[in-house]
Amino acid sequence: MGKRRAGRELLRSLSKKQKKHLREFGEEHPFYDKGKSICLLLYGCYCCYCLHLWFSFQSEDSDKSSAESDSETEVEQVSGYHKLLATLKTSPEPESEEEEDESESEEAEESEAEMDSKGSQETGEGGGGEKYKNDVPEEEEATDTAEQMLSPEQADGTDTSCDPHHGVIEEFTDVKHESEFSLETNFMEEENGDCNADRKDSNPFKQHMDRGLEEKEIEKMSTLPKTSSQSQWPRLGQLIFSSTLEKPKTWKADKEVDVKQLHLHKPLESTWPKVNKQFLSAVDKPIDSSFTPLQRELFCIMNSYRDLFFPERNALTNGEEIRHAYCLHVLNHVLKANAQVLSNNTKRRDQKPGTDTDDHRDQGLTRPKVLMIVPFRECALRIVHVLISLLEVNDKKKIDVSNKKRFKGEFGSDPEEKPPNLKRPEDYEAVFAGNIDDHFRIGVAILQKSMRLYAPFYSSDIIIASPLGIRTVIGAEGEKKRDFDFLSSIEILLIDQADIYLMQNWEHVLHLMKHINLLPLDSHGVDFSRVRMLNLNNWSKYYRQTLLFSALQDPQINSVFNKHCFNYVGQVAVRNVPLTGSISHVVVQLPHVFRRLEADSITSVIDARFQFFIDKVLPEYRDAIMSHTLIYVPSYFDYVRLRNYLKKEDLNFTHICEYTKKAAVCRARRFFLEGGKQFLLFTERFHFYKRYTIKGIRNLIFYELPTYSHFYSEICNMLKATDNGVDATWTCTVLYSKYDAQKLAAVVGIDRTAQMLQSKKNVHLFVTGEN
């Protein structure tokens, strides 16, 4: 330990330029040392270079032994090397240290100003923050200081050492965990062995990743349309199977699932029944003892490595049940992939010198294999807890989780922060439970009964992030600090709760899909002799499995699944049509008028709807008798357009959106209730995030059908909150087009939707209670 501390002190004494040169070339450039002659400098540089080559030759000739057996040798090399450097180096320059301190303070001030401008609750995204720096003991502070000082891009692996706006970047100093979680320096443990050696032929992981596609097949998938077939499963319902390479065939769900037949990694066979026990207790007489009916059918599809779109996720009923199922699949994939690499490491170490083989291609161009997109920090917290539970065989054999305290502090929530006496619907409480910060990213490395949180992206197996968190790393074209090479070899892309991203910023999801599985711009130290040919051929996207979970079917979500998923195995989409819509949950006696507008294409619907509204709908509500009219607008762009038009026409209105301040919201609600304002513009995102009850509504206008079908009944039921309203004067008008078929079916049901789309006339419905 004394030699390591001495080496660290020598590193700290180097100037900014010396550290940069040491990182890039493995040696210190003596040109920066003052007070030395040029000849001595050149001679010292040559000696250092020779010594560096000698050490490299010795390390290569050691036959790549384990990190534990070579730890003493590595310490001797580092200390001896820096001792030689110390003889050529003068004392540290105070000016360089002051420059480092100033640059670090400027970087901290810039990051704080940026976070304040965004209104973020976090103190350091992705790479780590300063929030809990003072709470870390002195012994642990040495291992986390470097990560905590880095900006998000630096901690994720982006080299910003040449950026003048950043201070000196220290290398990651957690040598113990680096060697422990490095795939290159670890080997398969003898007690485990190759757990998949006896069943390689039927292992879904091996079958999927080892299949070699031909150029003809790639061209076929790029040009020919997909063929599809339908199937009815007991729990999932109607499934649509689509593929280009495989012929349509009927695929039935397994009625019984034996854990041993699922080819789970060895520890998961014993831990999964225990972790999933909480959901099995609620199932009446389950067929098997490890899966619920929903989990059994979902895992059957996921384990086949087909793409999956499940649009019936419900935070109240099956949300956690689904989360456990995909966590099992993700962890099973990572453990198998890492076990294959470690097994091949052992084989390469034991093979005879000079033997050249091409059988050990088991890696991608970068290490991250799984990208999990979730909306809030609470979701990431629950995922990590499930992963830890699946790795812990029993209470006595708990895995070593690094940075667990810091993760709990940054991703956990304080129960006292929740305002009291707030009555919200149950689905709202389920979605917005815990820490709802939506700007985060974290790398997770898993290896040999241990897990490392806050791992740099290029040393991670799993990346858990929000769309905004991953978007700030990817950056935009023209930005200097951007990085998306870590997305080059993603093998499983999981997007959970995709419907919430429609309420955040769907553009971040589209931006991610455009930058995933691209060839990296840098090698990042990869051993190309171990890289799979599919990655070298830039065919990663054809092997990537995409798992998409949502609470609803939406054209934008369908577009991502249809246009950005290229899995050669095929796709499976759940397509159940709603028999009864949310209109049946309207409890007030209210006449509903559905007015159809015509549009030539889906791109012209926006303008056609606006023109239809100002020409035919709005004139009917200009009279004073039609006061207390709420206009429900799902899109913010439509809201701005309507607001500007109403201002131009000098109409008596007020407006509320998701950006309206609390005082302005209270004022608008009071004016609308008292009749001071005739119209109230009301956005869907405000209702999604606040769920306020708007009192005083007598007339409803749905400018467009709600994204969430249950919002329709919620808004309609607000009319009963009116104390002095007259039931006979209540009205509800809905605008729709033929391109709103999915939303319309979720509101009125599939049978009425078919009739309404065939007829071009306005449809009048009168709903009485549970109709």
N, C-alpha and C positions, 0 to 999 in steps of 0.2 A: 504493500500500500504506500510505503514511503517513496518508492521509485515512481509510482504513478502520480503521486502528488507533486513530485519534483518535475515530472514531465509536464503537468498541467501548469505549474508556475512558470516554466519556461515558455509555454505557449502564450500565457497571459502577458508575458513581458515583450512579446513581439509586437511590432507596429502593425497598422492596418494593411499597408502594402506587403509587408513580410508575410502576414497570415494569408493574404490572397495568393501570393506566389507559392506558399507552402501547400495550399489546397490544390492548386492547379497542376503543379509539377512535382509534388512530393518532396520538395526541398526548399530551403530558404535561399533567396537570391542575395548574394553578399554585396550587390551594388548599393543597396540601401544603407549599409553600415558606414558610418562616417569615421574618419580618422584612420583608415586602412589604405595602404598603397594598392594600386591597381594590380600589380604583379601578385601580391599576396592574396588579393581577392580572387583573381583568376585561378591561382593555384589551389586556394581553399575550395572554390566552387568545383574544380575538377576532382579534388579528393572526396568531397561530399557526393559528387555524382558517382564516382567509383564505388564508394561505400554503399550508396543506395542500390546500385546494380548488384553488388555482392549479396546484400540482404535479400533482394528480390530473387536472386538465383537460389539462395538457401531455402527461402520459403517455398519456391516451386519444386525444389528437389526433396522436400519433406513429405511428398506424396499426399498432400492435403489432409493432414490429420485433423482431429477434432479440435475445437477452440479451447476446450478444457485442458487437453494434454499439452497444448502449445502456449498456454497463457504466460508461463514464466519466460519462454523464449521471446514472445512478443514484447514483454516488458523490458527485457534486456536490450532488444533491438531499438526500441523507442528511446530508452534512456541513453544508450550509447550514442545513438545518432544525434540526439539533441545536445549531448555533452560536447560532441565535435562541433556542432553549430555554435555552441556557447563560446568556444574559443575564438571564433571568428566574429563575434558580435559584441558591440559596445553596450554600454548600459542603456536602458530604455530612455527614449526621448520624452521629456515631459510635454512637449508640444503635441506629439502624436497622441498621448494619452488624453490630453485636453480635447483634442479634436474628436476622439472616440466618444468621450463623455458628452460633448455637445451634440454629436450626431445622434447618439442614442436618445438623448433628451428630446431632440427635435422630432425623432421618429415617434416617441411616445406621445408628444403633443399632437402630432399630425393624426395619429391613430385615434386619440381621444376626441379630437375635433370632428373626425369623420364619423365616429360612432354617435356623437351627440347630434350631428346633423341628420343622421338616419333615424334617430330615436330608438336605437337598439338597446336592449336590456343587458346585453352581454358585455364583457370587458376584453375579450379576445377570442375571435372565432377560429375554429379549425386547428390552427397550430398551437393554441393555448393562450390564456390571458393572464393578467396580473392580479386577478381578483382574489385568488387564494394564495398568493405568493407569501404573504406574511404569516399565513396559518401553517405553512409547511415547516416541519422541524429542520434544524440545521443539517442533520445527517441526510435527509431526503432532498434538501434544497440543491445539493450539488448535482443530482441526477436530472432535475427538472428545470434548472435555471436557463439552460440554453434554449429549450423549447418555449419557455414562457417569454423569453426576450424576442423571439422571432415573430414577425408579422404572419398573417395567415398564409401568404404565398410562400414565404421562406420555410415555414414549418412543413408545408405540404411538399416541399422538394424543389421549388422554383429557385434558381440561382439569381439573386439580386445583389451579389457582391459588388458588381460594377456600377450599381445605381448610386449616384451621389446623394440622393435623398435618404439613404439608409445608412445606419451606422455599421460598425464591425459585426459580422455575423460569425458567431462561434459555432464550431462543429458540434454535433450531438455528442455529449460527454457521457451518456449512459452506456458505457462499454459493456457492462454486464448484460444488460437487456439486449443490446445490439447483437452480441454473439449468441445469445440464447434464442432469439427470434430470427436469426439469419438462416435462410434455407440453404445457402451455399456452404455453410460451415457446420451444419448439423447432419446427423445420420439417423437411420432407422434404429429404434431401440430394439434390442434382442428379444425382450419379453413380449413385445407386440408382434414383431415380424411383419411380413406383408400380409395384412388382413384380407386382402382381396386376391391373393395368389391362387387360391383353390377354386375361385369362381369368376375368373376374368372373362370367360366367354359370355356369361349372362349378366355381367355387371353393366347397368345402364350408363354409368359414367364412362367406362371404357368403350362401350359401343358407340356412344355419341362423339367423344373426343378423338377416338382413334380411326374413325372412318375417313378415308381419303377421298375427297370429291375430285372430280375431273373438270376440266375447263368446259366441256360440253354441258355438264350439269349446271355449272355456274351461269353459263350463257342462257340455258333454258330457264332458270329461275329468274333471270333478269328480264327476259322478253315474253315468256308465255304466261298466260293468266293461270290463276290457281283453280283447281277443281275442288268442289266441296261436297260434303255429304252430311246428313243429319242423323242424330241418334237421340234417344230418350233415356236418360239416366234417372234412377229412383229419387235421388236427392237434388242434384243439380238441375234436372229438368231437360229442356231441349238444348242440345249441343250442336254446334256447326263445326265440322272438321274440314279444314282446307289445307291443301298442299299442292306443290308443283311437281315434285319428284315421285311421290307416292300416289298410287291409285286410290280412289275413294273406296272405303271399306267400313263395315259396321264394327264399331268397337264398343264392347259392353264393359260396364264397371264390374270390378271384382266384388263379389258379395262378401267374401271373407278375406282378411288380410293377415298373413302371418309375418311377424316382424322379421323373422329370419329370411324370408323370401324377398324382402324389400332391398337387400344388399346395403343395409345401413352400416356405417363404420362401427367398429366393435363397441366402443363405449356407449354409443347412442342406443343400442339394442336394450340396454339395461336402464338407462336414464329416461328415455322417452315415456314409457308407461307411468313412471312416477311423476314426471313433470306435467303430463297431460291428464292426470287423475282428476283434477278439479272439474274438467268438462265432462268426463265420463260419468261422474256421479249424477249429473242432471239428465242423462240419457236413460230412458227406460229399456232395460235389458239389451245392452249393446251386443251386436253380433260378435265382435272381437273385444279384447280387453285393452286395446291401446289406442284406437281411433274412434272418433264419432263418425256417424254416417257422412257428414259433410267433409270432414277431414280426410276420410278414407278415399272419397272420390277426387278431391282436390289433389291429394298427394299422389294418387295414381297417375294423374295427368302430369304433375310436376316431375315425378320420378322418371317419366318417359322423355323428358327434356323437350317437350313441345311448348310453344308459346301458349299462354293462358290469359284470357280476359274474363274476369268474373265481376259483373256489374251489380251484384246484390249484396255487397258488404254493408253491414249495419253496425254502427258503433255500439248500439244497445244490446244486440242479440248475438251476432256471430263475429264481431270484430276481433276479440282476443282469441277466439277459437281458430280463426284464419291466421292470425299472427304466429301462433305456435306452430301451425303446419308449415308455413313457409320458412320459419326459422330452422325447423328440422331439416328441410331440404337444402337450405343455404349452408348450414353447418356441415351437413353430410357431404356436400360437394367440396367444400374447402378442405375438410379433413382427408378426403380421398385424394385430392390433387396434391396436397402437401405430403401425404404418405408416399405417393408415387415418386415425388422428387427426392425425398429422404432415402427411399429404397434404392433409387438409381445412384444417389451419392455413395451409398455403401458399395454398390456393385462397381462403380468407377474407381473407388479407393482400393478395392481388392483385386481389380484386374491387373494383368501383367503389364509392365511398362512397355510403351511402344504400341500397344494395342489400340487400333483406331476403329471405333464402332459408331454407327449412326442410330442405334436402338434406344438411346436415352433422351429423345426429344420429348420433354414433358413440361415445358414452360411456355409462357407467352413473352412478348417483348417487354412487358412490365409485369410486376408482381400482382397488383390488384386484380382479383377475379370476380368479385361481387360488388355491385353498386346498389345500395338500398336507398330509395328516395322516399322520405316520409315528411309530413308537413310540420311537425312540432318537435321540440326537444323531448317532451314527455314520451313521444313514440319511440325515439331513439333510446331513451332510458329503459323502456319496457323491452325493447329488442335485445339490448345488452344483457338485461337480467335473465331473459329466456336462454340466451346463448350460454351464460355462465351456469345456469341450472342444468342445461343439457350436457355440459362438460364435467360436472361434479357427480361422480359415481355415487358417493355417499357423503355423510357429514364428516367422516374421518379423512377422506381423500378429497379435500377441497383444492381447486386449482389456484395457482398464483396469478392474481390480477393486478397488474401494475397501474398506478395512477387512479385507483378506484375511488379514493377519497375525493380527489379533485373532480372526477367525473360526476360523482354524486352531488357535489356542491354546485357545479355549473349546469347540470341537467335536471337536478331535482327541483322541487318547489317548496315554498314555505306555506303551510296551511293558513297562517295568519294573514297572508297577503290577500286572500279572497274576501271581497266585501260581503258583509253579512246582509241578511234579509233581502236577497235578490231571488225572485222567483222566475225561473227559466224552465223551458220544456226539458224533458229528460234527455232527448237526443242532443240538445245544446250542452248540457252538463257532461255528457259522455264524450263529445267531440273536443270540448275546451277544458278538459280536466288536466291538472298539473301545469307544468311549464309550457306555455304556448308561444315561446319565442320561435320565430320562423327563419332565423339566420344562423346556421350552424353547419358544421361538417367535422367529422372525426374519423380517423383511421384506426382500424382494429387488426392486430396481428395475432394469429392463433398458431401455436406450435407446441407439441409435446406437453400436454397437460398444463398449459399456461396461456394467458391472454394478456396482450399489451394494448392498453387504450392510449389514445393520442399518439399513435405511431405515425411517422411521416408517411405520406401517401405512397411513396415508392417502396416502402417497407411494410405495407399493409396488405392483408388478404381481403378485408371487407372495408368498404367506405360507406358510412352512413351520413347522409346529408339531406338538407332541404333544397328545393329548387333554387332559392335565392342564394344559399350558401355555396352550392356548386357553380352557380352562374358567376359569382364574383371571382372564382378561381379561373374559370374558363376565359372570362373577359370577352372583349369585343375586338373586331379586326382593327388594327392600328394601335392598340394598346401595347405598351412595352412590357408590363407585368401581367402576363397571362400564361396559362399552362393547361394543357389538356392531354399531354402524353400519357398520363396515368390511366386514361380511359381507353387506351389502345387495345388492351387484351381482356376487357370485361367479358366474362363468360355467362354471367347471370345478371340481368337488369331487373330489379324489382321496384315497381312504382305502386305504393300503397296509398289508399285514400285519394285517388286521382281527382275526384270531384272537388276536393278542397282547393286544389290548385287553380280551378276555374274561378274561385273567389279571391285568389291571391294574384298570380300573374302567370297565365298559361304560356306566355312567350318564353319564360325560363325553361319550361319543359321542352318546347320546340328547339330552343337553342342547344340544350343538352343532346337531343337526338341527332342534331347535325354534327356534333363533335365526338360522338362515341364511336369506338372501333376504327379510328383513323390511324394511319402509320405515324409513329412518333417522329418528332423532329430531331431527337437526340437518342443515343444508344442507352444512356443511363446505366452503363456498366454491365450490360447483359452479356451472357455467354451464348453466342449465336449457335454453338454446337448443341445447345440444349433447347433451342427454340423450336416449337412445332412448325411444320411446313405450312400449315393453314395460316399461321400468323405472318410468316415471311411472305406468303402470297397475297397478303391483305384480304383474306377471306374470313376474318374473325366475325364479321357481322352475320355470316351464314351459319355460324355455330352458336351464336349468342341466344340464350333463352330469355325471353321477356315475360315477366309475370306482372299483370296489370289488374289491380283491384280497385273497384269504385263502388259508390252507392247508387249510381244511376248510369243510364246509357245516354251519351251525348255525342253529337257529330264530331266535336273536336277530339274527344277521347277515342272514338272509333277511327278517326283519321290517323292518329298516331299508331294504333294497333295495325291498321291495314297498310300504311305507307312506310313505316319505319321498322318493321319487323320482318326479317328475312330468314328465319330459321329453316334450314333445309328439311328438318323432320316434319314441320307443319305447324298449324295453329289450331287452337280450340277456343271457341267463344261461346259463352252461355247467352242464349237469346230467348228468354222467356217473355212472353207478351202479357201485360197486365190485363186481367179480365175485368176488374173493377178499378176505377180511378179514385183519386183523392177527393173528388167532388162528393163522394158518398160520405165523407167525414164532415161536411158542412152542416152545422147544427141549427142554422138560422134559416127561416123561410125567405128565400131570395131568388128572384128571377135572373137567370144567366143568359146573356145574349152573346153568342159566338159569331163574330163578323169576319168573314173570309176576305182576304185581299189577294189580288193576283200579281204574280211576278214572273218574269220570263226566265230568270236564273237565280241561283242561290246568292250570287253576288249582288243582284239588284233588289233583293228583299229589303235591305236597309232603307234605301231611298223610297221604295214603294210603300213601306210601312209608314214612314214619316209623312209622305204626301197624302196617304189615305187618312191619317189621323187629323191633319190640319184641314183637310177638305171636307170630310164627312163626319168625323166623330166630334172634334172640338166645337164646331158651331152649335151642336145640340146641347152643349153644357155651358154656353156663354150666359144664359139667362140666370138671374139671381135665384130663381126657384131651384136651380141645380147646384146649389152651394154645397160645401163640405164634400168636395170631390177629391179623392185620392187617386193619383196616377202612379201605378207601380211600373217601374222601369228596370229591367234586369241588367242592361248594358250601361256602363258609365258613359260611353261615347254618345249613346242615344240620350242619356240624361243631360249632358252638356248641350247637345243640339236642341233639345226641347226647352231647356232653361233659357238659352239665348233667344229662341223664338218667342217665348212668353214675355220676356223682357222687351223685345222689339214691339210686340203687339200691346204692351202696357196693360197686361192682364193682372188681376189681383191674385197673386199666388205667393207661396213660400216653398222652400225646398230643403230636403235633408239627404245627405249622402254620407258615405263612410268617412269622408274627410271633414265633415262639419264638426265644429267644436261643441262641447257639451252645453255651453250656455246658449249657443245659437239653436241647438236642437230643442232645448226647453222652450225657447221663445217661439219657435215654429210650431211646436205642438200646442202651445197655449193659444196662439193666434188662430190656428185651425179649429180647435175645439170651440172657441168663443165665436167663431164666424167672422173674425177679422180678415181672414184670407179665404178666398173661395176655392183655390186649388192648392194641393200639396203634392209636389214631386218627391217621389220616394224610391230610393234605389234598393236593389235586391241585396247588395253587399252590406248595406247598413243593417238590413233585417237579419242577415246571416250572422253578423258579428255582435249585434246588440239584442235583438229580439224584443224590442220595445212594443208595448201595446199602444196603438194610436187610437185615441178616443175621438168621437165626433164624426166618424165616417158615415155618410149616407149614400154616396155614389162611388162605385169602384170602376176604375178603368185599368185593365191589364194591357199595357202597351205591347207586351209580348208575354208568352206563357212562361211561368217561372222555371228556373233550372231545376230546383227541387220541387217535386210534385206536391209534397205536403205543405209547402209554403202557400199554395193556392187555398187550401182549406183554412190555414192559420189566418191569412189576411181576411178571408170572407167572414170568419168567426169573430173578427174584431168589431163587426157591426153591432154585436150584442152588448158591447161595452158602452154604447151610446145610451145615456140616461133618458133624454127627452126626444129621442128619435121616433119617427113614425114608420112602422114596418112597411106600410103600403108604398112609401116613397123610396125605398131602398132599390138600387139598381146595380147591376154588375155587367160590364161590357168587356169582352175579350177579343183581341185581334190575333188572327192566326193565318198561316198560309200552308200550302201543300208541303213545304219543306219543314214544317213543325210537327211531323207525324209522330215522332217518338215522344215529344213533350205532351202532345195532345192525347196520346194513348194513356200516358201516366196520369192524366187529369180526369178524363171522361171514360176511359176503358177502350179496349180494342174494337168492340162491336160498334160503338157510337163513332169512333174515329173513322172506321171504314165508310160509314154512311155520310159523315160530314165531308170527307175528302172527295166522295163521288158527287155530292151535291154542291152547287155553287151558290146556293142561297144561304142566308143567315139562319142559324140554328138557335131556337129559343128553348131553354131548359128551365124547368122550375123544380128546385130541390127543396124537399121538406124533410128536415132532420136527416136521419140515417137512411137516405134514399139510394 
